[in-house]
Amino acid sequence: MFDQSKIHPLLKQAVVSRDGIRGIERPRNLMEAVTEDAEPLRSLAGMHIVSARQFDREKILQLGRLAASYETQPDLIHPPLRGKILVSAFYEPSTRTRLSFESAWHRLGGDIMSITDPNTTGIAKGESLADVGEMFNNYGDVVVLRDNGEDSVYSMLDSLRIPIINAGNGIDEHPTQALADVYAIMKWKPEFGTGKLKEDEKVTIGVIGTPNRMRTVRSLLLLLSLFSDSIRKVYIVNPSQDVLDEDQKQELETAGLKLEVVQKLRDILPEIDVVYINSIAWVGDSYETLTGDIKLTSESQLKAGAIILHPLARGEELDESLDGTEHNWYFSQARGAVFIRMALLTCLVHRINLVVDSPVDQPEDRTQ
């Protein structure tokens, strides 16, 4: 007989934890909190997605609701992208973003052509991105591009007749990561997106990072500015004071965000509801890591019920001792990225009628 006592403790937990720490009750709560309205999503059909500035509050709410329907009802999905091809062009290394986009496309029934090394393409021989974009028109239905040049995605726009999604362009933006971040917040607190929070219920957010050199943080702050009526304050935590460009700061404050830059995490950690931590910042073609007290462990003075988000991959700034705690929402955040990208990809390639009960209408004819 098989000796049950010899099963490793982690294996005993594998079945009960397969849906992640948060399970699926959270996206169900989000679906109940947001009234279905397909209209804001229809304008996304065929759109290039290069900046978080292209989204408004209603688009994000409805994308979140559609993502929640995918997350809670995967067996009801009829593959809407069968026969469609995604060009996955990652000219800069990526794990989560590339795989989550490809997972999303596969789950929707499509096929993928993947490029992970520009040296294997005509770019290595001096071909321009504009010419590459012209070729992509003939090969796929959507392009997802990551490149370390800030102008890269814009260089393709004029020549593309299919949608392109910016998956990170240098230090500029990463709009779909920000969608995943806000989707996680909305699942944690569904009222966040509805504007129905009372003054004492509003959320205090701590962003540990460098907004003027971190594309994830830059895009996240832009999306958070759409929900400023649900946010008490946003702390920017960084040992340096030079972390926000003046026009960046003005744009966010004009949109209603109350910003405060602080140098020490421990001074404000006990009052933060959502901790967003990313310690890697671009400097030219390399990276720098934040120093000081920028580190979270299970011993950190976190507020009861506070959640931690991280775009991953993590380093020493986020200790593994937090993985089994209630504060760990970074794994749920990464899981949700697949579903929010499914929602976005569906909208780019299809005309949406019924968003939840019948998530996908018939494919739009995109014959060129």
C-alpha positions in Angstrom: 0.0 0.0 0.0 1.1 3.6 -0.8 2.5 5.2 2.3 0.6 8.5 2.6 2.9 9.8 5.4 5.8 10.1 3.0 4.0 12.6 0.8 5.8 15.9 0.9 3.7 18.6 2.7 3.7 20.9 -0.4 2.2 18.1 -2.5 -0.6 17.7 0.0 -1.5 21.3 -0.6 -1.3 21.2 -4.3 -4.9 20.4 -5.1 -6.5 22.8 -2.7 -4.3 25.7 -3.8 -4.4 25.2 -7.6 -6.6 28.3 -8.1 -4.1 30.5 -6.3 -4.3 32.1 -2.9 -7.3 34.2 -3.8 -9.4 31.6 -5.6 -12.2 32.7 -8.0 -14.6 34.4 -5.6 -12.8 37.7 -6.1 -13.6 38.0 -9.9 -17.1 37.0 -9.2 -17.5 39.8 -6.7 -16.1 42.2 -9.4 -18.7 41.0 -11.9 -21.5 41.7 -9.5 -20.2 45.2 -8.7 -19.8 46.4 -12.3 -22.9 46.6 -14.4 -22.4 45.1 -17.9 -22.2 47.7 -20.7 -20.6 46.6 -24.0 -20.6 50.1 -25.5 -17.2 51.3 -24.1 -15.5 48.2 -25.5 -16.7 48.6 -29.1 -14.4 51.5 -29.7 -11.4 49.2 -29.0 -11.9 47.2 -32.2 -8.9 47.5 -34.5 -7.2 50.0 -32.1 -3.4 50.3 -31.6 -2.7 50.1 -27.8 0.5 52.1 -27.1 -0.3 54.1 -24.0 -2.3 54.0 -20.8 -3.7 57.4 -21.8 -5.9 55.6 -24.4 -8.1 54.2 -21.7 -10.9 55.8 -19.8 -12.6 54.7 -16.6 -15.5 52.9 -18.3 -13.3 51.0 -20.7 -11.2 49.7 -17.8 -14.3 48.7 -15.8 -15.8 46.8 -18.7 -12.4 45.2 -19.6 -12.2 44.1 -15.9 -15.7 42.7 -16.0 -15.0 40.8 -19.2 -11.7 39.5 -17.8 -13.5 38.3 -14.6 -16.0 36.4 -16.8 -13.1 34.7 -18.5 -11.4 33.9 -15.2 -14.6 32.4 -13.6 -16.1 30.7 -16.6 -13.3 29.3 -18.7 -15.3 26.2 -19.8 -17.9 28.4 -21.4 -15.5 30.1 -23.8 -16.0 29.4 -27.4 -12.6 30.1 -29.1 -13.2 33.4 -30.8 -9.8 33.8 -32.4 -9.6 30.5 -34.2 -7.9 31.1 -37.5 -6.3 34.4 -36.2 -2.6 34.8 -35.8 -0.7 36.8 -33.2 2.8 38.1 -34.0 4.6 38.0 -30.7 7.7 40.2 -31.3 9.8 40.4 -28.1 13.1 42.2 -29.0 13.8 42.5 -25.3 13.8 39.6 -22.8 10.5 38.8 -21.1 8.9 35.9 -19.3 5.5 36.9 -17.8 4.4 39.4 -20.4 5.3 37.3 -23.4 3.9 34.1 -22.0 0.8 35.7 -20.6 0.0 37.2 -24.0 0.7 33.9 -25.8 -1.4 32.0 -23.2 -4.2 34.5 -23.6 -4.1 34.1 -27.4 -4.0 30.3 -27.2 -6.9 30.2 -24.8 -8.9 32.2 -27.3 -8.2 29.7 -30.0 -5.6 31.5 -32.1 -2.1 30.6 -33.4 1.2 32.4 -32.7 4.3 33.4 -34.5 6.9 34.2 -31.9 10.1 36.3 -32.3 12.4 36.4 -29.2 15.7 37.5 -30.8 15.9 40.5 -33.2 19.2 39.1 -34.4 17.3 36.4 -36.2 15.3 39.0 -38.2 16.0 41.5 -40.9 16.6 44.1 -38.1 20.0 42.5 -37.7 20.7 43.6 -41.3 19.5 47.1 -40.8 15.9 46.8 -41.8 13.7 49.5 -40.3 10.9 48.9 -37.9 8.5 50.6 -40.3 9.4 48.0 -43.0 9.0 45.2 -40.5 5.6 46.5 -39.6 4.6 46.5 -43.3 5.6 42.8 -43.5 3.6 42.0 -40.3 0.5 43.2 -42.1 0.8 40.1 -44.3 1.5 37.6 -41.6 -0.8 38.2 -38.6 -3.9 39.9 -37.2 -2.3 41.5 -34.1 1.3 42.4 -33.2 2.6 42.5 -29.6 5.9 44.4 -29.5 8.5 44.8 -26.7 11.6 46.8 -27.5 14.1 48.8 -25.4 13.7 51.8 -27.6 11.0 54.4 -26.5 10.2 55.2 -30.2 10.0 51.6 -31.4 6.3 51.1 -31.3 5.6 54.5 -32.8 8.0 53.7 -35.7 5.6 51.0 -36.8 2.3 52.8 -36.5 2.2 54.4 -40.0 3.0 51.2 -41.8 0.7 48.9 -39.7 -2.9 48.0 -40.8 -3.4 45.6 -38.0 -3.4 46.5 -34.3 -0.2 46.7 -32.3 0.1 46.4 -28.5 2.9 48.0 -26.7 4.4 45.4 -24.3 7.0 47.8 -23.0 9.0 50.4 -24.9 12.1 51.4 -23.0 11.3 53.6 -19.9 8.2 54.9 -21.6 5.1 52.7 -20.9 3.7 49.3 -20.3 0.0 49.8 -20.6 -1.2 46.2 -20.3 0.8 45.6 -17.2 -1.0 48.6 -15.7 -4.3 47.0 -16.7 -3.3 43.9 -14.9 -2.4 45.9 -11.8 -5.7 47.8 -11.7 -7.6 44.6 -12.4 -6.0 43.1 -9.3 -7.0 46.1 -7.2 -10.6 46.0 -8.5 -10.8 42.3 -7.6 -9.5 43.1 -4.1 -11.9 46.0 -3.6 -14.7 46.0 -6.3 -16.0 49.3 -5.1 -12.7 50.9 -6.1 -13.8 51.3 -9.7 -17.4 52.4 -9.0 -16.6 55.6 -7.1 -18.9 54.5 -4.2 -16.2 54.5 -1.5 -16.9 56.8 1.5 -14.1 59.1 2.6 -12.9 56.8 5.3 -13.0 53.8 2.9 -10.7 55.4 0.3 -7.5 53.7 -0.5 -4.0 54.8 0.3 -1.5 53.5 -2.2 2.3 53.3 -1.8 4.3 53.0 -5.0 7.9 52.0 -4.4 9.8 52.9 -7.5 11.0 55.5 -9.9 8.0 56.8 -12.0 10.2 58.8 -14.5 12.3 55.7 -15.3 10.0 52.8 -14.7 7.5 52.1 -17.5 5.3 49.9 -15.3 5.0 52.7 -12.6 4.5 55.4 -15.3 1.5 53.5 -16.8 0.1 52.5 -13.5 0.0 56.1 -12.2 -1.8 57.2 -15.4 -4.5 54.5 -14.9 -4.8 55.3 -11.2 -5.5 58.9 -12.0 -8.8 57.8 -13.6 -9.9 56.5 -10.1 -8.7 59.5 -8.0 -12.1 59.7 -6.3 -11.4 56.3 -4.7 -7.8 57.2 -3.6 -6.9 59.1 -0.5 -3.3 59.5 -1.4 -0.5 58.0 -3.5 2.9 57.9 -1.8 5.9 57.6 -4.1 8.6 55.9 -2.0 12.2 56.4 -3.2 15.5 57.4 -1.5 15.8 60.1 -4.2 13.6 63.1 -4.5 14.1 63.4 -8.3 11.6 60.7 -9.3 8.8 62.5 -11.1 9.3 64.7 -14.2 7.6 68.1 -13.7 5.1 67.5 -16.6 4.4 64.0 -15.3 3.6 65.3 -11.8 1.4 68.1 -13.2 -0.6 65.7 -15.4 -1.3 63.3 -12.5 -2.2 66.0 -10.0 -4.4 67.8 -12.5 -6.3 64.5 -12.9 -6.9 64.5 -9.2 -4.2 62.3 -7.6 -2.8 63.5 -4.4 0.9 62.7 -4.6 3.6 62.8 -1.9 7.2 61.7 -2.3 8.8 60.1 0.8 12.3 58.6 1.2 11.7 56.0 3.8 9.2 53.1 3.5 9.0 52.4 7.2 7.6 55.9 7.9 4.4 55.3 5.9 4.1 51.5 5.6 1.5 51.0 8.4 -1.0 53.3 6.7 -0.8 51.9 3.2 -3.6 49.7 1.8 -2.0 48.8 -1.5 1.8 48.4 -1.7 3.1 48.4 -5.3 6.8 47.6 -5.3 9.3 47.5 -8.2 12.9 48.2 -7.4 14.4 48.0 -11.0 14.8 51.2 -12.9 16.3 51.8 -16.4 19.5 53.8 -16.8 20.4 53.9 -20.5 20.7 50.3 -21.6 21.2 48.9 -18.1 19.3 48.8 -14.8 19.7 50.2 -11.3 18.2 48.8 -8.1 16.7 50.9 -5.4 18.5 50.8 -2.1 17.7 52.0 1.4 14.9 50.3 3.4 13.2 49.3 0.2 12.5 45.7 1.3 9.4 43.9 2.4 9.3 40.7 4.6 6.8 39.0 6.8 8.3 41.1 9.6 7.5 44.4 7.9 4.8 46.6 9.7 2.1 46.1 7.0 -1.4 47.3 7.7 -3.9 44.5 8.4 -5.6 43.6 5.2 -3.0 45.4 3.0 -2.1 43.8 -0.3 1.2 43.7 -2.1 1.5 44.0 -5.8 4.7 43.5 -7.9 5.1 43.3 -11.7 7.7 40.6 -11.2 10.4 39.3 -11.6 11.3 40.1 -8.0 14.6 40.4 -6.2 15.6 40.9 -2.6 13.1 43.7 -2.2 10.2 41.2 -1.9 11.0 38.3 0.5 9.5 34.9 0.0 8.4 34.9 3.6 5.4 36.9 2.4 4.2 34.3 -0.2 2.0 32.4 2.2 0.4 35.5 3.8 -2.8 37.4 3.2 -0.7 40.3 1.8 0.4 38.2 -1.2 -1.6 39.5 -4.2 1.4 39.5 -6.6 0.8 36.0 -7.8 -2.9 36.6 -8.3 -1.9 39.8 -10.1 0.3 37.7 -12.5 -2.5 35.2 -13.0 -5.0 37.9 -13.8 -2.8 39.4 -16.4 -3.7 36.5 -18.7 -7.4 37.2 -18.4 -7.2 41.0 -18.8 -5.1 40.5 -21.9 -7.7 38.0 -23.1 -10.4 40.6 -22.7 -8.3 43.3 -24.5 -7.4 40.9 -27.4 -11.0 39.9 -27.8 -12.0 43.6 -28.1 -9.3 44.4 -30.6 -10.2 41.6 -33.0 -14.0 41.4 -32.5 -17.1 43.5 -32.2 -18.5 42.8 -28.8 -22.2 42.5 -28.3 -22.9 40.6 -25.1 -19.9 40.8 -22.9 -20.4 38.2 -20.1 -23.1 35.7 -20.9 -21.8 35.4 -24.4 -18.4 36.9 -24.2 -17.7 36.7 -27.9 -19.6 37.6 -31.0 -18.8 36.4 -34.5 -15.3 37.3 -35.8 -15.1 40.6 -37.5 -13.9 40.4 -41.1 -10.4 41.9 -41.1 -9.6 40.9 -44.7 -7.2 43.6 -46.2 
